[in-house]
Amino acid sequence: MAHRDLQLAKAAKNDEFYTQYQDIQKEVENYIDYNPDVFRGKVVYCNCDDPFESNFFKYFANKFKSYGIKRLVATACVGSPIAQTQLQLPGIGELSNKKGLPEPRSSKAFRIEINEVSDLTKDGITNLNDVKWLLEHDKNASSLLHGDDKYTAGDFRSKECVDLLKQADIVVTNPPFSLFREYMKQLVDYDKKFLIIGNINAIIYKEVFPLLKENKVWLGNNYKVNAGAMFFEIPEDIANLEQVREIKTNEIGKKVYITRVQGVRWFTNLDHGRRHQPLPLMTEAEVIKFATKKPFEKYDNYDAIEVSLVKHIPSDYRGVMGVPVSFLDKYNPEQFELLGSNRGVDQDPNGIYGRGSILGGKETFKRVFIKHKRKTI
C-alpha cells in the first residue's frame, strides 16, 4: 500500500513533496554509468521545480560541465519564498519583505535558464549565494512566468511551459502526485525522454500500463534503495508530525520536515543496465519443494496461475502468471512478455485483462500478467 502521506497529498492535491539531493544523485548516476553521454549536448528541463529550492536544479547545475549539458531550465507553478526576498533577481522588480515576519511565499513564478557554468565553488551549487552567482553570468537568465487564460504561471500545462518543453531533450523532475496521468501523457505526446518520480500504483493506470507493455516506458534503477521508499522534504503546514522522521533547518532558517513515503518509483524511457539483467529463477518443482510447499493455484476467471512472490516465479512454466506489480522493478523485456493487469478495464482492447483476479472465490491484490519469452533456467 502507498504511504498515507502520499494518498493524502493526492486527495488534497497538495503536491509539495521535495526530492532529496542524494536520491537524485543515486538514480541519475546509473544512467551515466550505462551511457556517459546520455546528457551530453542536451537541453535538460526541470518543469516542476522551484529553481531556488529544487535539488534537481542544484544537481544538474553541479553536473552541468561534467555531463556536457547544453542548457538547463527550471520552472514551477509554486511561487518561491526565496526569490525577491532573500535573493534579488536582476531585471525583476523587488518584492517587499518586512523584517521580523516569516518569509512570505512569493506569488510570482520564475524561469531560470543556465547556459554556462564556468568554475563552480569548491562545494558546488548548494545555496542561495551559488544560485545568485550563476545568475550573474551574462549567458544565464531569469524571468517571470505569466501563465495564460487556462493555467497559472509556471504550470507545466501552460503555453509558456509547453513551449519550453518543446525545446527540451530530457525532462527530469518530481511531477505533481495528483496530476501524474496528465503529466505522463504530455511527455509521451511530445516524444520526450524523461526520468520522473511517481507512485508504484501508477503502473496499472490505463494511461501508463500500455506504455510499459509496449516497452516505451519502464521503471528506474534504484528500487532497492530504502526498500522502495523515498524520503521527501515537505512544508511545515502539511507535515504529519507522527510520520516525520527528521526536522532540519535550511539556509534561510526555515524548518524542513523529512517524511518517508512508501511505494515510490522512478519512471523513465532512458536506458539503464539493470533492466537487461535476467531475473534468476527456480524451477516450478524447486519452488514447491523449497518455498511454497503447495502447487500454484489457477485463477477462477483467468487462464493463469497465481504467483504471490516475485522470487517464486517458476523458470519452466510456459503459461500465463499473475505476479505482484513490484515485478516491474526486475522486469527484463528480453526475458518476459508483459500481457496485462487485473486493474483498468480500458487497458486491453481484446477484453481479456482488466478485471479483478479471483482465487477461490476471493479477489486477489493488484497483479500484472506475464509469461516467459524463452526458456530460462
N, C-alpha and C positions, 0 to 999 in steps of 0.2 A: 504494500500500500504506500502511496505517496505520503510524505511528511505533512502533518496537519497545517503547518505554516504555508506550505505551497498551495494546498487546497483553499485555505482562507484567502490567500492572495488572488487566486483565480476568481473566487466568488466575489470578492470585493473590487476586482480589477485594480488592485494595488500592486504595482509591478516593480517596486523599488527594492530589488534584490541585487546587490552589487557583488560581482565576482572578484575573488581574491587574486592577487598578482601571481602567487605561486601556483595556483591551479591553472591559470592561463599558460604559464611557462611550461608546466609539466606536460600539458596536452600538445602545445604547438611544437615543442622540441621533437616529438615523434614524427611529425611531417617533415621537419628539417632533416632528421636523420635518414628518412626514406628518400627524400629528394631535396638536397641542399639548395636548389634553385627554385623551390616552389613559390617564393615571394619575389624573386628577382625580376626587376623591371615591371612590377605590378603595382596597380593602384589599390590600396587596402582601405576599405571603408568600414568604420565602426558607427553604424547608424542608429544605435540605441544607447549612446554613451555620452554622458556629460563630459565634455573634453577636459574639464578642470578637475574632475574627481575620478574619472574612469581608469581602471587598471589596464583595460585593453589599450587605451590610448597611450598610457605610460609605457606599457610593454613594447608596443610596436615603435614608439619613439626611440626607446633604448636600442632596439634592434634594427633601426632604420638603415644604417650603413652596413652592418654585418649581413643582413638578409638581402641587401640590394634593393630595397623598396623604392619605387619611383615616386609615389605620393601617398601620404597618409591623411585621411579625412575623418573627422568625428562630428557627429550631430546627435542631439537628443531633444525630446519634446519637454523634458522636465527642466525648468529653469535652474541655474546653478546658484547655490548660496555663496559662492566664492567670487564669480565674475562681477566686476564693477563694485565689489565691496572690499574684499581682500586683495583683488588683483584688477587693476585698471587696464582695459584693452585700448590700444591705440586706435583713434578714429571713431570711437563709440562713446556716446555721452555717459557721464558718470551717474551712477545711481546713489541715492542717499544711504548713509549708514550711520545711525545715531549711536554714539558711544554709550556703553552701559546696557545695551539691549542685545538680545540674542541675534546672531547674524540672520538677516532675512533671506529667504529664498527668492532670488530674482525671478520675475515673471518672463524675463527675456530668455529666448533660446538662441544658441550660438552655433556657428560652424567654425571649426578650426581646421586649417589646411597646412600640412607640413610638406614642403618640397625639398628642404635641405637641412641636414644636421651636420654641423662642422665638427667640432670637438666637444664631446659630452664631458660634463663634470665627472669627477672620479667615481661618484656613486650613481651616475646616470640620471635619468629624468624621474625624480621621485617626489618633488614637492612644488609648491606654487612658484618659487623663485626659478626653478628649472623650466616650468611652463612659460613664465614671463621671458626668460632668456631665449627660448625657442621663438617666441612671437616677435621678439625684437629684431630677428633676422629678416632682411628685406625680402627674401624669397618665400617666407611663410606669411600666412594671413589669418585674420579672424574677422567675422562679420556676423551681423544679426540675421536671424531667420524670421520670416514674416508669416508663413502659413498661407492658406488660401480660404476660399469660401466654405470648404468642406472640412478641412483638417487644421488643427492648431499648428503653430510654428514648431518645426523640428519633428513632427510626427512622420514616421517612415513612409506613410502613405501620401504625404503632401507632395505637390508638384515639385517643389524645391528639392526635396529629398529623393524623389524618384529620378529627377534629372541627375543628381549626384550618383545615384545607384547605376544609372546607365553608363556612367563614365568609369565605374569601378570594375576591377577584375576579381577581387576576392573580398567577401564580407565576413567579418569576424566580430561576434558580439554575443551578448546575452539578451535576446529579444523579450518583449513583454510576455509573461506567462499566459495572460488572458487572451492574447492575440496570436498565439503560435501558429494556428492553422493558416490564418491570413498572411502572416509573415512568411511562412514557408512557401506558400503559393506564389507570392510575389517574387521570391528568389528564383523559383523554377520558371515562372513566366518570362523573366528577363534573362534566363540562362546564365546565372551567376554561379561561380564557385563560392563555397561558403564553409564556415566552421562556426556552429552556433550551439547554444545550450537549450535543452528542453527537458520535459518530464518523460520518463520511460513510457508512460501511458500513451504518449503521442504516437508510439509505434503502431497502434491499431486504429488511429484516426483514418477516416476514409480519404482525407487529403494527403496522408503521409504513407500509409501502408503500400499502395500501388507503386510508389517511388522506391521503397525498399525491395519490393518484389521484382521490379524491373531493373534492379541494380543501378539506379540513378542516385540513390541516397543510401548511406549506411551509418552505423554508429562509430563514434570515435574510438580512441585507443585506451584511455585511462579509466575504464570501468572498475578496475581493481583498487584504485585509489580511494581510501576511506570506505571500502565495501559498497561502492556505487553511490555514495553520498557526497555532497559538497558543502563546504562552509561558506555562507554568504554574509556580507555586511548588510545590515538593514537599519533604516532610520529608527530613532527612539520612539516615534509616535506609533509605529506598528509592531514594535518588538514585544513578543510574548516572553516575559521575564522567566517563566518556568522552563522555557526551552532555549534561552540564551546560554551559550557555552562560555563566552568571554566578552568583556567590555574593554574597549581600547579608547584612547584619546588621539585624534588625528592632529595634523599640523596646525589647524585653526582652533584647536581646543574643544572641538565638538566630540561628544561621546559616540562611539561606533559600536554597535551591538553585533556580535557574531552568533549566527544560529546554524545548526546542522539541518540540511534538507535531504531527505532520503529519496531515492528513485530518480536522480538527475543523470542525464546523459548528454554527451556531445553528439550532434548530428552533423554530417558532413558529406561532401562529394569530392573531397581531397583524399588522395590515396595514402595509405599507411601500411606498413609491413605486416601488422598483426592480422589483418583481415584475409591474408593469403596463407596463414598458418593453419594446417589441418587440425581439427579437434580430435585429440586422442580418445579412442573408444574401446569398450569391451564388447565381446560378442553377446548375443541375447542370453546364451547359456551361462556365461560368466556373470552377467548382471544378476540373473535369477539366483545363482549359487552364492555370490559374494555380497550382494547388495539388497535386492528387494525380497528374495525368498518367496516370491509369488509371480505367476505369469502376468504379462502385460494384458490389461483389460481393454476390450474393444468398446467404443462409444455406442450408446443406444441409437444415435441418429447420424453417425458419421462412419464411413468405411475407413477407420483409422484407429490406432491404439493410443492409449494414454501413457505418456512418459512424464512423470511428475517432476523429475530432476534432470537437468541437462547432462550431468555426468552419467546418467543411466541410459542415454540414447544408444541402442544396440547397433553395432557396426554391420551386422549381417541381415538386418530386417529390410526387405525390399519394398514394403508398402508405405502408407502414409502414417505419420506420427504426429500427435498433438503434444507440443512441448511448451514450457513457460516462455513468456516474452523475453526473459533475460537470455534466452538462447541467442538473440541477435547480437549480444556482446561478443560472442565467439563464432558468429556466422561466417563461414568461408564459402563464397559463391561458387567456387570450383568443386566443393565437396557436397554441398546440399542445394536442393531446389526449394525455394520458398513458395508455398502454394496459396495460403490464405490464413485467416484467423477466425476465431469464434465470436468476433465482435464486428459490427458495422455491416449491415445488410447491403449497403451500396458498394462494397468493395469488390464484389465478384459479379461480373456481368452474366456468368453462367448460373448463378444462384446456388452454387454448391456450398460455398462458405459464407460466413457472416452470421450464422445462427449460433446460439449458445450450445455448447457441447454437453451432452447429458451422459452420465455414467451411473448405472444402477439406479436410474430414476432421479438423480440429483445433478444439478448443474455444476460444472467444474469452474475453476478460476479461469482467468484470461489465458488463452492458448494461441499459438501460431502453429500451422500445419506445415510439415516439411517431409521430404523424402531424399534418400541418397541419390546423387547424380551418378555415382560409380561405386564400385565395391571398395570398401575401406576396411582395413584390418587394424 
